């Protein structure tokens, strides 16, 4: 068994949470999300981000609007919906519980 497979699954599980958190702060363009995720060492490619954003939109968690760009075609900017805010709160509670549980286990020595 390879650790890399588990590492990939761990990152995938956190991506949705991180993306919703980024969008909850302000209306944001997809490439800006990718930049922030890469800066945090959560490497992501367009082929992963856009399908995830579409799933979040179809679930009613995010919405988008087109904004004209001075340097090219219009850009799609994402924002979080009220349903998305409630969902993000639930995920944040789950994250806190998981963080506490995992740190409890990792802090014990044999």
Secondary structure by P-SEA (a helix, b strand, c coil): ccaaaaaaaaaaaaaaaaaaaaaaaccccaaaaaaaaaaacccccccccaaaaaaaaaaccbbbbbbbbccccbbbbbbbcaaaaaaaaaaaaaaaaaaaaaaaaaaccc
